[in-house]
């Protein structure tokens, strides 16, 4: 008996993956909010990007907060079965990127966020509601 690669099975797997990453993105946004990050948003870039489904952006108030929240997001991902593919941090810890493949998380110091203005870059992507 081989692996079922029928179109129905593949479509069902894609819907399940979509729900799982959607829920994970919402959980990450809520964690950021609960840890006092500001201006938290999730952009649904599935129609605009071939490399990821969602981009989550939040502002932290200090390098310590950004690092601590990044560590918690990594732990949350591991617990939910979403392995982190990579991490990038600038020298001054004012911008942290966590790559979970289908979700890319950007944690910024507010001035860096304003400078890079990812919201403008992805202004045609709809926001995913995450508030409780």
C-alpha positions, -999 to 999 in steps of 0.1 A, spaced: 0 0 0 15 34 -11 11 69 2 -22 85 -7 -13 115 -29 -47 120 -43 -58 156 -49 -84 153 -21 -58 141 4 -34 169 -5 -60 195 -3 -71 182 31 -35 183 44 -30 218 31 -62 230 50 -49 213 81 -15 229 78 -32 262 72 -53 259 104 -22 248 124 0 277 113 -29 302 116 -34 291 152 3 293 159 5 328 145 -24 339 167 -8 323 197 25 341 190 7 374 187 -12 369 219 21 359 237 37 391 225 7 411 237 7 394 271 45 402 274 37 439 268 49 442 232 32 470 214 15 473 180 12 436 174 -1 426 140 -2 395 118 -1 399 80 -16 372 58 9 371 29 -2 338 13 -13 356 -18 18 378 -20 48 356 -9 61 323 -20 83 318 11 59 322 40 22 324 48 22 349 77 44 377 90 39 388 126 53 421 137 56 436 172 75 463 190 94 456 222 106 483 247 141 470 253 167 445 240 161 423 271 123 422 264 129 414 227 153 386 235 131 371 263 99 372 241 119 356 212 130 328 235 94 323 246 82 322 210 108 296 202 96 275 232 60 279 221 69 268 186 87 237 198 57 227 220 33 232 191 55 212 167 67 243 147 105 241 146 124 273 142 143 272 109 165 302 118 171 333 138 187 366 130 195 394 154 212 427 147 243 437 168 223 461 190 194 437 195 169 462 181 155 437 156 150 400 160 137 377 133 124 342 140 118 320 109 93 292 114 90 289 76 53 294 73 54 322 99 81 348 101 82 368 134 98 403 135 104 418 170 116 454 167 126 483 189 101 510 178 125 533 160 139 504 139 104 493 131 96 527 118 128 528 98 122 495 81 84 499 78 75 464 69 38 473 72 43 496 42 62 469 22 32 445 28 5 471 28 -17 450 4 -17 420 27 -48 416 49 -43 416 87 -53 385 106 -74 392 137 -58 378 168 -72 397 198 -92 377 224 
